[in-house]
Amino acid sequence: MLEILKDNVGTFRNFGLRMTSKPSDAPQVKRSTVSPLRAQGVLDFSRGAYNEPFFGERTLPYSFSRVIDRYEEREQLAHEIRQWAYGYTDGQLFDTTTPNYYFKNASCIGCEFGELKDKLFTVKLTFVAYPRKIHLYAEGHDLWDVFDFDNDVWQDNVVRLPPIIERAPYKELAIGDKVILAGWVFRTLGGTDFSSQTYDEFYTIKEIRPYASDPYTGSEREYYLDELQAWFREAWLIQAHDKMLEVELINTSSFPVIPQIMLNSHGDGSQSYGGITLETDTGAFYAMRGALMANGRRTNDVYNTSFALLPGVNKFKLYGSQLDVSFIWHKEVI
C-alpha cells in the first residue's frame, strides 16, 4: 500500500490511512539576477561553477483518508498524527511511490483535517525538504533487487593504487619547470608542515641534484623548489610521474555531486602514504589528505569539498601509493 514514512512510522501501516494525492510539482529554481543601468536584460548569477541550477525548499503536500465510525476514534487518530507529523528526528521522509529514494531535512509545516462527512476522515500533510531526492544506496552497491536497469550503471567505486615504486623510473625535469606537490607530502625534509593552500600552487625548479635511490619510491633525483626553498624527491612531484592510473566513474545523477573519499592501505602498508592527488582532464589538480588527529595520525576519510563528479562520464588520473581509494556518493534526482 502506498504511504509515506518518517521516523520508521508509516501513514498506512501505523494509522491505516490511504494516500489520495501526492506531490507532482518540481522544486522552484532559485534566481539571482542583477539589473545594471544602461544594459539590456539582466545579469544572471543563478547557476553554479558547473552550470548547475540551485533550488529552493521543496514543498511536499500529501492527502490521506480513512473511514472511521466513531467520533472519539477520529479525535484520537488526529492527535496521534499531529504528534508524529511535527516531531523531528533525522528529517528523512520516504515515499513508497518512489522506492529506494528519500527526502532529507524534511519538516512538517502543515497538518489540516477535513470535516467529517459520511464517516470519511481526511488529512492533508505538507512538508518542506531538501529539493532533490537522494538514493538510499551509494553508487557501487551490489543489491540487485534495488538496481534500476533503465537508469543505474553498475561500476566498481574502489580504485586500487599499486606501490609507488612501480612508478619508477620517473620523468626527468629541468630547471625552470613548474611543478606541484603530491597530496601525500605533508612536510619538508626539515620537518615544516604544509598548509592546505600549499598544494594549490605551482613551484619553480631552481636546482637539481642526484639522490641515492631509496627502496620505497625509487627516486634518483632531488629538486630544489625556489618558492618553498626546500629540496624534494622526484616521487613527491606530480609532474615527474610518467605513469599514472586512469580512472573512469559515471555519475548517473542529474547534478554534480561531491563524493566522500576514503583511503585504506592494502598489503603490508609500508608504502602507503596518507594522501592522493587527482588530475582531471581539464588539467585541474586536487590534493586529498586525511584530517590530522591528536596522535599524529591522519584519518582515512579525506577532506573533500571541491572535487565534484559531473553528470555523466568523469575521467581523471589518480596518483598515490598502495591504497584502496573509495569514492562514495548517492545519486540525486529531481
C-alpha positions in Angstrom: 0.0 0.0 0.0 1.3 3.5 -0.9 2.4 5.6 2.1 5.0 7.9 3.5 7.3 7.0 6.3 9.1 9.2 8.8 11.0 8.0 11.9 10.1 4.4 10.9 6.3 5.2 11.2 4.1 4.9 8.1 0.8 6.5 7.3 -0.8 3.2 6.3 0.9 0.6 8.5 0.6 2.7 11.7 -2.5 4.9 11.0 -4.4 3.0 8.4 -4.5 6.0 6.0 -4.9 5.6 2.3 -2.9 8.1 0.1 -5.3 10.1 -2.1 -2.9 12.6 -3.6 0.8 13.3 -3.6 3.3 16.0 -4.8 3.6 16.4 -8.6 5.5 19.7 -8.9 9.2 20.0 -9.3 11.0 22.4 -6.9 11.4 26.1 -7.9 14.7 27.2 -9.3 16.3 30.0 -7.2 17.0 33.1 -9.3 19.8 35.6 -8.5 19.9 38.4 -11.0 21.3 42.0 -11.2 19.7 44.6 -13.4 22.5 47.0 -14.4 21.8 50.5 -15.7 22.1 51.1 -19.4 22.1 47.4 -20.3 19.6 45.2 -21.9 18.0 42.5 -19.7 19.7 41.3 -16.5 22.9 39.6 -15.4 22.1 36.1 -14.2 24.2 34.6 -11.3 21.8 31.8 -10.7 24.0 28.9 -11.8 27.0 27.4 -10.1 30.6 26.6 -11.1 29.4 23.6 -13.1 26.5 25.5 -14.7 24.1 23.6 -12.4 20.8 25.2 -11.2 20.0 25.7 -7.5 16.6 25.1 -6.0 14.7 26.4 -3.0 13.0 24.2 -0.4 10.8 21.5 -1.9 7.1 21.6 -0.9 5.6 18.1 -0.4 1.8 18.1 0.1 0.2 14.7 0.7 -3.5 13.9 1.3 -4.9 10.8 3.1 -8.3 9.4 4.0 -9.8 6.7 6.1 -13.4 5.6 7.0 -14.0 5.9 10.8 -17.2 5.2 12.5 -16.8 6.8 15.9 -16.0 10.4 16.7 -13.8 9.5 19.7 -11.7 7.3 17.4 -11.3 10.1 14.9 -10.1 12.6 17.5 -7.6 10.1 18.9 -6.2 9.4 15.4 -5.9 13.1 14.7 -4.0 13.6 18.0 -1.6 10.7 17.1 -1.0 12.1 13.6 -0.2 15.6 14.9 2.4 14.3 17.4 4.1 12.2 14.7 4.0 14.8 11.9 5.5 17.6 13.9 8.1 15.5 15.7 11.7 15.7 14.3 14.5 13.2 14.5 16.6 12.5 11.4 14.5 14.5 9.0 14.3 11.7 6.4 11.0 11.2 4.6 10.3 8.1 2.4 7.6 7.9 -0.2 6.8 4.3 -1.3 5.7 5.6 -4.7 9.5 6.2 -5.4 11.2 3.3 -3.7 14.8 3.5 -2.7 14.8 7.3 -2.6 14.2 9.7 0.3 13.9 13.4 1.0 16.3 14.8 3.6 15.9 17.7 6.0 12.1 17.1 5.8 9.9 19.1 8.3 6.1 19.2 8.6 4.7 22.7 8.1 1.0 21.9 7.8 -1.4 19.3 9.3 -5.0 20.0 8.2 -8.0 17.8 9.0 -11.2 18.0 6.9 -14.7 18.0 8.2 -16.2 14.6 9.0 -18.5 13.6 6.1 -20.1 10.2 5.7 -17.6 8.9 8.3 -14.7 9.8 6.0 -11.7 11.1 7.9 -9.3 13.2 5.8 -5.9 14.9 6.5 -3.5 16.9 4.4 0.2 16.8 5.5 2.6 19.4 4.0 6.3 19.0 4.3 9.3 21.1 3.2 12.6 19.4 2.4 15.9 19.5 0.6 14.9 19.9 -3.1 16.4 16.7 -4.5 15.6 13.1 -3.9 18.5 11.1 -2.7 19.1 7.4 -3.5 19.2 5.3 -0.3 22.2 3.2 -1.5 25.6 4.6 -2.5 26.9 4.1 -6.0 28.6 0.7 -6.5 26.2 -1.1 -4.2 25.6 -4.8 -5.1 22.0 -5.2 -4.2 20.5 -6.3 -7.5 16.9 -6.2 -6.2 17.1 -2.4 -6.0 19.1 -1.9 -9.2 17.3 0.3 -11.7 18.3 -1.3 -15.1 16.9 1.7 -17.0 18.9 4.4 -15.2 21.6 2.9 -13.0 25.1 1.8 -14.0 27.0 -0.9 -12.2 30.5 0.2 -11.5 33.3 -0.5 -9.0 33.8 2.6 -7.0 37.0 1.4 -5.3 40.3 2.0 -7.1 43.5 0.2 -6.1 46.8 2.1 -6.3 50.0 0.0 -6.5 53.1 0.8 -4.5 54.7 4.0 -5.7 58.0 2.1 -6.5 56.1 0.8 -9.6 56.0 4.4 -11.0 59.8 4.5 -11.2 61.8 5.4 -13.2 60.4 9.0 -13.1 60.4 11.6 -15.9 63.4 13.9 -15.6 62.5 17.5 -15.1 64.6 20.6 -16.0 65.5 23.8 -14.2 62.7 26.3 -14.7 59.9 23.7 -14.9 56.7 24.3 -12.9 55.6 21.5 -10.6 53.1 20.9 -7.8 53.5 18.8 -4.7 51.8 15.4 -4.4 49.0 15.0 -1.9 50.9 12.6 0.2 53.7 15.0 1.0 52.9 16.6 4.4 56.1 18.4 5.3 59.5 19.4 4.1 62.6 17.3 4.8 63.3 19.8 7.6 60.0 18.9 9.3 57.9 22.0 8.4 54.2 21.1 7.9 52.4 22.4 4.9 49.1 24.3 4.9 46.3 23.2 2.6 46.9 26.0 0.1 50.5 24.8 -0.4 49.1 22.1 -2.8 47.2 24.7 -4.9 50.3 26.5 -6.1 52.9 25.7 -8.9 56.6 25.9 -7.9 59.7 26.6 -9.9 62.6 24.1 -10.0 65.8 26.1 -9.2 68.4 23.3 -8.7 68.7 19.6 -9.4 71.0 17.1 -7.6 71.3 13.3 -7.7 69.7 11.3 -4.9 70.7 7.8 -3.7 67.8 5.6 -4.8 65.6 4.7 -1.9 63.8 1.3 -1.8 60.4 2.9 -1.2 60.0 5.4 -4.0 62.8 4.7 -6.4 63.7 8.4 -6.6 67.1 9.1 -8.1 67.0 12.9 -8.1 66.0 15.8 -5.8 64.7 19.1 -6.9 65.0 22.4 -5.1 61.8 24.5 -5.4 62.5 28.2 -5.3 59.3 29.4 -3.7 59.5 26.8 -0.9 63.3 27.0 -0.5 63.5 23.2 0.1 64.6 20.0 -1.6 62.0 17.4 -2.7 62.5 13.9 -4.1 61.2 13.4 -7.6 58.5 11.0 -6.4 56.9 13.8 -4.5 56.3 16.0 -7.6 53.3 15.1 -9.8 54.9 16.3 -13.0 57.7 13.8 -12.6 55.3 10.9 -12.8 55.2 9.4 -16.2 52.9 6.5 -15.2 49.6 7.1 -13.7 46.3 5.3 -13.0 43.5 6.5 -15.2 40.0 6.3 -13.6 36.5 6.5 -15.1 33.5 7.0 -12.9 29.9 7.6 -14.1 27.6 9.9 -12.1 24.1 9.0 -13.0 22.7 11.9 -11.0 21.1 14.9 -12.8 23.5 17.2 -10.9 27.2 17.3 -9.8 27.9 15.5 -6.6 30.9 15.8 -4.2 31.9 12.3 -3.3 33.2 11.2 0.1 36.7 9.8 -0.4 38.2 7.1 1.8 41.8 5.9 1.8 42.6 2.4 3.1 46.1 0.7 3.0 46.4 -2.7 1.3 49.3 -5.1 1.5 51.7 -4.5 4.4 51.1 -0.8 4.4 54.9 0.0 4.3 54.4 2.0 1.1 51.0 3.5 1.9 51.0 7.3 2.1 48.1 9.2 3.7 47.2 11.2 0.7 46.5 11.2 -3.0 46.3 13.7 -6.0 43.7 13.7 -8.7 44.2 15.3 -12.1 41.1 16.0 -14.2 41.0 16.0 -18.0 40.8 19.8 -17.8 44.2 20.0 -16.1 42.9 20.8 -12.6 44.7 19.2 -9.6 43.2 18.2 -6.3 45.3 17.1 -3.3 43.4 14.9 -0.8 44.6 14.3 2.7 43.0 13.0 5.8 42.5 15.2 8.8 45.4 15.3 11.3 44.4 13.7 14.7 46.0 14.4 18.1 48.1 11.3 18.0 49.8 12.5 14.8 47.9 10.0 12.5 45.6 11.0 9.7 42.1 9.8 9.2 41.3 7.7 6.2 38.3 10.0 5.3 39.9 12.8 3.3 38.7 16.4 3.4 37.0 16.9 0.1 34.8 20.0 -0.5 35.9 20.8 -4.1 36.3 17.7 -6.3 32.9 17.1 -7.9 31.7 14.3 -10.2 29.8 15.9 -13.1 26.7 14.2 -14.6 27.8 11.5 -17.0 31.3 10.1 -17.5 34.1 11.5 -15.4 37.7 10.7 -16.4 40.7 11.6 -14.2 44.2 10.5 -13.3 45.0 9.2 -9.8 48.3 9.4 -8.0 49.2 7.7 -4.7 50.7 4.5 -3.3 49.4 1.2 -2.0 45.9 2.5 -1.2 42.4 1.4 -1.9 40.6 4.7 -2.8 36.8 4.5 -2.4 34.6 7.1 -4.0 31.2 7.2 -2.1 28.2 9.2 -3.3 24.5 8.9 -3.6 22.6 9.7 -6.7 20.4 12.9 -6.5 17.5 13.5 -8.8 14.5 15.8 -9.1 
